[in-house]
Amino acid sequence: RVAKASQQLLTTRKSITEIACDVGFNDCAHFIRQFKKRVGLPPLKYRKQVANGVKPSSMSPHFKCERDFFSFFADSS
C-alpha cells in the first residue's frame, strides 16, 4: 500500500487523504505514520523533496541506494 501511495504522490495531484483512501487506509493519520515509518518522511514532505530532485535513497537511513528503496516497496506491497 505504501508503494502505491508513493507512486500516486509523485504522479498525481491528489490530496494525502485521497491517496490514503485509494490505497486502503481508513485513517489518514495512521497512513501518515505508516508512510513515515517505511519511507523516513511524511507523505507531503516526500512529494515535495522528490519533486525538487532529492533521490529517495537520500531520505531515509534505512536505504543505502535508490534500488534498495524501490525493492523494499516491491517486497512489502
All heavy atoms as an XYZ file, in Angstrom:
616
protein
N       0.814     -1.197      0.000
C       0.000      0.000      0.000
C       0.857      1.261      0.000
O       0.519      2.228     -0.667
C      -0.937      0.004      1.205
C      -1.982     -1.105      1.148
C      -3.020     -0.989      2.208
N      -2.468     -1.196      3.537
C      -3.169     -1.040      4.641
N      -4.425     -0.656      4.601
N      -2.626     -1.235      5.813
N       1.950      1.228      0.741
C       2.827      2.394      0.783
C       3.492      2.609     -0.579
O       3.661      3.741     -1.022
C       3.866      2.262      1.915
C       4.899      3.364      1.849
C       3.158      2.290      3.273
N       3.829      1.529     -1.252
C       4.429      1.649     -2.585
C       3.458      2.313     -3.558
O       3.837      3.208     -4.313
C       4.830      0.275     -3.110
N       2.203      1.887     -3.515
C       1.197      2.503     -4.381
C       1.009      3.970     -4.023
O       0.870      4.820     -4.896
C      -0.129      1.755     -4.269
C      -0.118      0.400     -4.920
C      -1.452     -0.280     -4.758
C      -1.401     -1.685     -5.328
N      -2.692     -2.368     -5.171
N       1.017      4.259     -2.741
C       0.863      5.652     -2.292
C       2.030      6.503     -2.764
O       1.833      7.627     -3.233
C       0.755      5.703     -0.777
N       3.250      5.982     -2.658
C       4.410      6.770     -3.090
C       4.334      7.063     -4.579
O       4.672      8.163     -5.018
C       5.722      6.068     -2.724
O       5.892      4.891     -3.463
N       3.850      6.097     -5.349
C       3.692      6.321     -6.785
C       2.648      7.401     -7.052
O       2.860      8.305     -7.871
C       3.294      5.014     -7.474
C       3.159      5.133     -8.964
C       2.753      3.822     -9.599
O       2.164      2.961     -8.962
N       3.062      3.675    -10.864
N       1.520      7.331     -6.343
C       0.475      8.338     -6.533
C       0.942      9.724     -6.095
O       0.579     10.727     -6.715
C      -0.797      7.957     -5.778
C      -1.560      6.836     -6.430
C      -2.934      6.661     -5.812
O      -3.530      7.604     -5.296
N      -3.434      5.434     -5.865
N       1.730      9.778     -5.049
C       2.247     11.071     -4.593
C       3.068     11.754     -5.680
O       3.071     12.975     -5.788
C       3.097     10.891     -3.334
C       2.324     10.636     -2.057
C       3.258     10.080     -0.986
C       1.652     11.908     -1.581
N       3.755     10.953     -6.468
C       4.641     11.508     -7.494
C       3.969     11.705     -8.846
O       4.458     12.468     -9.666
C       5.865     10.605     -7.658
C       6.697     10.390     -6.396
C       7.863      9.465     -6.679
C       7.169     11.709     -5.818
N       2.856     11.023     -9.072
C       2.248     11.064    -10.406
C       0.875     11.710    -10.448
O       0.291     11.819    -11.533
C       2.159      9.648    -11.003
O       1.354      8.834    -10.143
C       3.538      9.033    -11.183
N       0.333     12.094     -9.288
C      -0.979     12.740     -9.273
C      -0.922     14.002     -8.405
O       0.061     14.227     -7.697
C      -2.077     11.822     -8.684
O      -1.875     11.683     -7.275
C      -2.079     10.455     -9.348
N      -1.987     14.762     -8.458
C      -2.107     15.944     -7.601
C      -3.148     15.705     -6.509
O      -3.655     16.635     -5.902
C      -2.475     17.158     -8.445
C      -1.374     17.481     -9.466
C      -1.667     18.717    -10.213
N      -1.497     19.834     -9.266
C      -1.638     21.094     -9.590
N      -1.958     21.428    -10.813
N      -1.470     22.044     -8.683
N      -3.460     14.444     -6.262
C      -4.437     14.089     -5.236
C      -3.938     14.510     -3.860
O      -2.732     14.548     -3.608
C      -4.683     12.582     -5.210
C      -5.389     12.045     -6.417
C      -5.589     10.546     -6.282
C      -6.292      9.960     -7.487
N      -6.463      8.509     -7.343
N      -4.877     14.758     -2.974
C      -4.518     15.102     -1.596
C      -4.014     13.844     -0.875
O      -4.260     12.714     -1.318
C      -5.729     15.658     -0.859
O      -6.682     14.631     -0.622
N      -3.361     14.063      0.234
C      -2.872     12.948      1.049
C      -4.052     12.089      1.498
O      -3.986     10.860      1.481
C      -2.073     13.463      2.273
C      -0.909     14.355      1.837
C      -1.602     12.304      3.143
C       0.078     13.731      0.889
N      -5.145     12.730      1.878
C      -6.336     11.997      2.314
C      -6.894     11.127      1.193
O      -7.241      9.960      1.424
C      -7.421     12.983      2.808
O      -6.865     13.768      3.868
C      -8.646     12.260      3.303
N      -6.970     11.669     -0.014
C      -7.463     10.884     -1.158
C      -6.569      9.681     -1.423
O      -7.053      8.575     -1.665
C      -7.520     11.745     -2.417
C      -8.623     12.758     -2.442
C      -8.564     13.598     -3.699
O      -7.602     14.389     -3.852
O      -9.483     13.459     -4.536
N      -5.270      9.894     -1.382
C      -4.327      8.804     -1.635
C      -4.444      7.747     -0.542
O      -4.465      6.549     -0.827
C      -2.886      9.339     -1.767
C      -2.770     10.173     -3.053
C      -1.876      8.200     -1.750
C      -1.463     10.925     -3.194
N      -4.542      8.194      0.702
C      -4.692      7.241      1.817
C      -5.914      6.351      1.584
O      -5.829      5.117      1.727
C      -4.806      7.985      3.136
N      -7.024      6.947      1.218
C      -8.241      6.167      0.950
C      -8.068      5.251     -0.260
O      -8.486      4.086     -0.228
C      -9.424      7.094      0.732
S      -9.966      7.914      2.235
N      -7.441      5.761     -1.307
C      -7.224      4.967     -2.528
C      -6.436      3.691     -2.259
O      -6.666      2.671     -2.904
C      -6.467      5.773     -3.591
C      -7.324      6.794     -4.303
O      -8.555      6.827     -4.077
O      -6.749      7.587     -5.087
N      -5.482      3.767     -1.351
C      -4.618      2.597     -1.107
C      -5.074      1.763      0.085
O      -4.394      0.827      0.484
C      -3.130      3.002     -0.967
C      -2.624      3.653     -2.240
C      -2.902      3.881      0.251
N      -6.238      2.112      0.652
C      -6.829      1.235      1.657
C      -6.683      1.638      3.110
O      -6.964      0.827      3.999
N      -6.255      2.859      3.375
C      -6.187      3.335      4.755
C      -7.464      4.114      5.050
O      -7.804      5.046      4.326
C      -4.979      4.248      4.972
C      -3.673      3.514      5.042
C      -2.922      3.301      3.896
C      -3.181      3.052      6.252
C      -1.711      2.641      3.952
C      -1.960      2.388      6.318
C      -1.227      2.177      5.166
N      -8.148      3.751      6.124
C      -9.359      4.468      6.511
C      -9.045      5.683      7.373
O      -9.867      6.579      7.503
C     -10.309      3.542      7.273
C     -10.805      2.416      6.395
O     -11.044      2.613      5.214
N     -10.936      1.237      6.968
N      -7.867      5.692      7.960
C      -7.465      6.760      8.867
C      -6.223      7.438      8.290
O      -5.160      6.826      8.180
C      -7.172      6.148     10.232
C      -6.705      7.146     11.270
O      -6.644      8.355     10.971
O      -6.398      6.709     12.397
N      -6.365      8.706      7.923
C      -5.264      9.435      7.296
C      -4.061      9.550      8.227
O      -2.915      9.422      7.785
C      -5.742     10.809      6.851
S      -4.547     11.678      5.826
N      -4.298      9.769      9.510
C      -3.187      9.883     10.467
C      -2.394      8.578     10.534
O      -1.158      8.593     10.600
C      -3.704     10.272     11.843
N      -3.098      7.457     10.500
C      -2.414      6.156     10.517
C      -1.596      5.970      9.235
O      -0.467      5.486      9.276
C      -3.435      5.028     10.673
C      -2.835      3.672     10.696
N      -2.003      3.243     11.704
C      -2.923      2.636      9.821
C      -1.607      2.009     11.449
N      -2.152      1.624     10.309
N      -2.164      6.376      8.112
C      -1.434      6.314      6.844
C      -0.141      7.120      6.921
O       0.926      6.644      6.531
C      -2.311      6.830      5.693
C      -1.539      7.146      4.447
C      -0.955      6.138      3.710
C      -1.371      8.458      4.028
C      -0.217      6.437      2.559
C      -0.651      8.758      2.886
C      -0.070      7.736      2.153
N      -0.238      8.336      7.434
C       0.946      9.194      7.522
C       2.009      8.555      8.419
O       3.191      8.544      8.081
C       0.560     10.605      8.010
C      -0.263     11.306      6.921
C       1.795     11.430      8.367
C      -0.929     12.599      7.372
N       1.589      7.989      9.552
C       2.550      7.318     10.453
C       3.222      6.138      9.763
O       4.436      5.952      9.864
C       1.850      6.855     11.728
C       1.559      7.959     12.713
C       1.117      7.402     14.063
N      -0.061      6.551     13.978
C      -1.320      6.985     14.030
N      -1.574      8.282     14.172
N      -2.334      6.131     13.959
N       2.443      5.322      9.064
C       2.997      4.152      8.379
C       3.922      4.564      7.232
O       4.975      3.957      7.030
C       1.869      3.246      7.862
C       1.109      2.551      8.944
C       2.010      1.680      9.798
O       2.760      0.841      9.307
N       1.962      1.898     11.101
N       3.533      5.578      6.500
C       4.365      6.061      5.398
C       5.699      6.557      5.944
O       6.767      6.192      5.435
C       3.640      7.188      4.640
C       4.294      7.542      3.338
C       3.868      6.956      2.167
C       5.339      8.456      3.281
C       4.474      7.275      0.953
C       5.950      8.784      2.080
C       5.519      8.188      0.917
N       5.633      7.356      6.998
C       6.862      7.896      7.594
C       7.738      6.785      8.157
O       8.965      6.816      8.028
C       6.513      8.904      8.685
C       7.726      9.590      9.258
C       7.350     10.649     10.253
C       8.610     11.305     10.813
N       8.279     12.316     11.825
N       7.123      5.785      8.749
C       7.872      4.648      9.308
C       8.642      3.905      8.211
O       9.788      3.508      8.398
C       6.897      3.694     10.000
C       7.525      2.482     10.619
C       6.455      1.629     11.283
C       7.041      0.341     11.825
N       5.982     -0.511     12.404
N       8.029      3.734      7.053
C       8.653      2.972      5.973
C       9.573      3.806      5.085
O      10.575      3.313      4.590
C       7.586      2.301      5.115
C       6.784      1.281      5.882
C       5.873      0.515      4.965
N       5.009     -0.374      5.692
C       5.349     -1.568      6.140
N       6.555     -2.010      5.954
N       4.483     -2.313      6.782
N       9.229      5.063      4.880
C       9.970      5.905      3.933
C      10.959      6.830      4.638
O      11.995      7.175      4.092
C       8.988      6.712      3.051
C       9.725      7.648      2.114
C       8.084      5.772      2.270
N      10.627      7.225      5.853
C      11.506      8.130      6.579
C      11.053      9.569      6.553
O      11.651     10.429      7.185
N       9.994      9.834      5.796
C       9.420     11.176      5.689
C       7.904     11.061      5.640
O       7.380     10.086      5.117
C       9.847     11.858      4.385
C      11.288     12.251      4.211
C      11.509     12.726      2.790
C      11.657     13.334      5.188
N       7.197     12.074      6.109
C       5.748     12.084      5.897
C       5.446     12.275      4.405
O       6.283     12.794      3.653
C       5.261     13.265      6.727
C       6.467     14.013      7.156
C       7.675     13.189      6.900
N       4.270     11.860      3.962
C       3.958     11.873      2.526
C       4.119     13.227      1.834
O       4.669     13.278      0.726
C       2.495     11.419      2.476
C       2.243     10.744      3.758
C       3.184     11.304      4.754
N       3.656     14.299      2.443
C       3.748     15.599      1.771
C       5.202     16.044      1.612
O       5.598     16.544      0.555
C       2.947     16.651      2.541
C       2.783     17.995      1.844
C       2.143     17.835      0.466
C       1.953     18.930      2.701
N       5.999     15.832      2.627
C       7.416     16.185      2.543
C       8.118     15.315      1.493
O       8.959     15.786      0.732
C       8.082     16.045      3.903
C       9.452     16.647      3.959
C       9.958     16.755      5.377
C      11.290     17.473      5.403
N      11.795     17.605      6.767
N       7.754     14.034      1.432
C       8.287     13.128      0.405
C       7.964     13.673     -0.984
O       8.834     13.780     -1.838
C       7.678     11.737      0.596
C       7.927     10.783     -0.538
C       9.120     10.070     -0.630
C       6.965     10.574     -1.521
C       9.345      9.189     -1.672
C       7.184      9.692     -2.559
C       8.373      9.002     -2.634
O       8.597      8.128     -3.667
N       6.705     14.042     -1.199
C       6.284     14.565     -2.506
C       7.103     15.799     -2.881
O       7.601     15.913     -3.998
C       4.803     14.906     -2.466
C       4.290     15.552     -3.733
C       2.849     15.954     -3.593
N       1.985     14.900     -4.111
C       0.668     14.864     -3.939
N       0.061     15.794     -3.237
N      -0.029     13.888     -4.465
N       7.246     16.721     -1.937
C       7.976     17.958     -2.210
C       9.453     17.710     -2.473
O      10.039     18.293     -3.383
C       7.799     18.934     -1.045
C       6.419     19.521     -0.974
C       6.279     20.430      0.221
C       4.876     20.992      0.310
N       4.695     21.851      1.485
N      10.077     16.843     -1.686
C      11.508     16.600     -1.866
C      11.802     15.886     -3.175
O      12.758     16.244     -3.867
C      12.077     15.821     -0.682
C      12.215     16.692      0.536
C      13.140     16.114      1.588
O      13.764     15.080      1.397
N      13.219     16.790      2.705
N      11.004     14.893     -3.529
C      11.241     14.192     -4.798
C      10.984     15.146     -5.961
O      11.724     15.152     -6.938
C      10.395     12.911     -4.897
C      10.508     12.294     -6.280
C      10.849     11.903     -3.847
N       9.971     15.989     -5.853
C       9.696     16.977     -6.906
C      10.857     17.951     -7.061
O      11.099     18.461     -8.156
C       8.412     17.741     -6.586
N      11.594     18.185     -5.984
C      12.747     19.092     -6.027
C      14.053     18.375     -6.338
O      15.123     18.959     -6.205
C      12.864     19.856     -4.707
C      11.767     20.871     -4.553
O      11.297     21.442     -5.530
N      11.331     21.088     -3.330
N      13.966     17.107     -6.717
C      15.138     16.391     -7.180
C      15.912     15.612     -6.136
O      16.991     15.106     -6.428
N      15.376     15.471     -4.925
C      16.063     14.672     -3.912
C      15.752     13.210     -4.184
O      14.594     12.827     -4.301
C      15.593     15.059     -2.483
C      16.245     14.168     -1.446
C      15.887     16.520     -2.219
N      16.789     12.396     -4.296
C      16.582     10.976     -4.569
C      16.068     10.272     -3.324
O      16.470     10.601     -2.214
C      17.879     10.318     -5.024
C      18.318     10.769     -6.381
C      19.506      9.992     -6.842
C      19.897     10.433     -8.239
N      20.978      9.627     -8.762
N      15.184      9.282     -3.499
C      14.629      8.578     -2.349
C      15.681      7.985     -1.419
O      15.507      7.977     -0.211
C      13.794      7.463     -2.981
C      13.431      7.988     -4.319
C      14.612      8.833     -4.751
N      16.784      7.529     -1.942
C      17.801      6.899     -1.099
C      18.430      7.871     -0.120
O      18.961      7.472      0.904
C      18.885      6.253     -1.968
O      19.506      7.233     -2.760
N      18.354      9.166     -0.413
C      18.953     10.141      0.489
C      17.978     10.591      1.579
O      18.342     11.363      2.445
C      19.438     11.352     -0.298
O      18.351     11.978     -0.925
N      16.758     10.087      1.553
C      15.750     10.498      2.515
C      15.766      9.687      3.789
O      15.469     10.185      4.845
C      14.366     10.378      1.896
C      14.121     11.372      0.841
S      12.464     11.120      0.272
C      12.665     11.581     -1.404
N      16.026      8.429      3.679
C      15.923      7.565      4.846
C      17.219      6.799      5.048
O      17.778      6.263      4.100
C      14.777      6.570      4.653
O      14.756      5.656      5.716
N      17.677      6.723      6.289
C      18.898      5.965      6.549
C      18.714      4.462      6.364
O      19.667      3.713      6.367
C      19.208      6.293      8.007
C      17.898      6.672      8.595
C      17.120      7.310      7.472
N      17.474      4.016      6.168
C      17.204      2.593      6.009
C      17.657      2.060      4.651
O      17.780      0.861      4.470
C      15.709      2.304      6.175
C      15.153      2.768      7.472
N      15.484      2.189      8.679
C      14.308      3.775      7.771
C      14.855      2.804      9.649
N      14.136      3.771      9.127
N      17.889      2.954      3.687
C      18.188      2.534      2.330
C      19.564      3.039      1.919
O      19.845      4.222      2.014
C      17.124      3.067      1.363
C      15.732      2.729      1.807
C      14.895      3.704      2.321
C      15.267      1.437      1.737
C      13.617      3.399      2.755
C      14.000      1.110      2.167
C      13.170      2.093      2.677
N      20.410      2.125      1.453
C      21.763      2.505      1.042
C      21.793      3.092     -0.357
O      22.679      3.850     -0.693
C      22.683      1.291      1.124
C      22.891      0.833      2.549
C      23.809     -0.346      2.615
C      23.953     -0.737      4.068
N      24.436     -2.058      4.264
N      20.847      2.704     -1.182
C      20.805      3.243     -2.541
C      19.361      3.263     -3.020
O      18.473      2.683     -2.388
C      21.671      2.412     -3.487
S      21.066      0.739     -3.738
N      19.129      3.918     -4.118
C      17.778      4.055     -4.652
C      17.170      2.688     -4.968
O      15.988      2.462     -4.752
C      17.827      4.927     -5.908
C      16.486      5.406     -6.359
C      16.590      6.473     -7.431
O      17.653      7.079     -7.593
O      15.581      6.684     -8.097
N      17.982      1.751     -5.435
C      17.485      0.407     -5.747
C      16.920     -0.263     -4.495
O      15.872     -0.895     -4.534
C      18.598     -0.439     -6.359
C      18.099     -1.803     -6.842
C      19.225     -2.693     -7.330
N      19.977     -3.137     -6.173
C      21.299     -3.038     -6.032
N      22.032     -2.528     -6.982
N      21.900     -3.457     -4.949
N      17.596     -0.101     -3.350
C      17.106     -0.661     -2.093
C      15.746     -0.077     -1.739
O      14.859     -0.778     -1.263
C      18.072     -0.378     -0.943
C      19.378     -1.133     -1.057
O      19.443     -2.092     -1.853
O      20.319     -0.750     -0.349
N      15.587      1.216     -1.963
C      14.336      1.902     -1.669
C      13.194      1.274     -2.449
O      12.186      0.885     -1.885
C      14.483      3.381     -2.026
C      13.237      4.187     -1.838
C      12.891      4.668     -0.604
C      12.423      4.470     -2.916
C      11.745      5.429     -0.428
C      11.282      5.236     -2.753
C      10.941      5.712     -1.508
N      13.360      1.120     -3.756
C      12.276      0.593     -4.570
C      12.086     -0.911     -4.407
O      10.971     -1.403     -4.446
C      12.467      0.986     -6.038
C      12.264      2.460     -6.253
C      13.323      3.289     -6.518
C      11.005      3.014     -6.133
C      13.143      4.660     -6.673
C      10.807      4.382     -6.288
C      11.879      5.199     -6.568
N      13.158     -1.654     -4.170
C      12.990     -3.081     -3.951
C      12.314     -3.348     -2.614
O      11.564     -4.295     -2.467
C      14.325     -3.825     -4.046
O      15.196     -3.444     -3.019
N      12.529     -2.482     -1.628
C      11.835     -2.605     -0.352
C      10.338     -2.521     -0.583
O       9.564     -3.323     -0.066
C      12.280     -1.497      0.605
C      11.439     -1.426      1.858
C      11.687     -2.294      2.900
C      10.425     -0.512      1.970
C      10.913     -2.238      4.046
C       9.641     -0.448      3.111
C       9.903     -1.311      4.155
N       9.894     -1.564     -1.389
C       8.483     -1.432     -1.654
C       7.951     -2.630     -2.444
O       6.836     -3.061     -2.227
C       8.177     -0.138     -2.408
C       8.174      1.056     -1.504
C       8.916      2.169     -1.829
C       7.456      1.064     -0.329
C       8.900      3.278     -1.006
C       7.437      2.168      0.503
C       8.164      3.270      0.149
N       8.729     -3.145     -3.355
C       8.293     -4.294     -4.128
C       8.073     -5.491     -3.215
O       7.148     -6.270     -3.395
C       9.318     -4.627     -5.210
N       8.910     -5.627     -2.188
C       8.804     -6.750     -1.260
C       7.690     -6.571     -0.242
O       7.196     -7.554      0.301
C      10.129     -6.930     -0.495
C      11.268     -7.345     -1.402
O      10.991     -7.847     -2.515
O      12.422     -7.155     -1.007
N       7.294     -5.325      0.062
C       6.347     -5.119      1.156
C       4.957     -4.693      0.714
O       4.142     -4.326      1.520
C       6.902     -4.053      2.114
O       7.013     -2.820      1.462
N       4.673     -4.739     -0.580
C       3.341     -4.299     -1.016
C       2.330     -5.410     -1.008
O       2.482     -6.458     -0.564
C       3.413     -3.675     -2.401
O       4.117     -4.444     -3.306
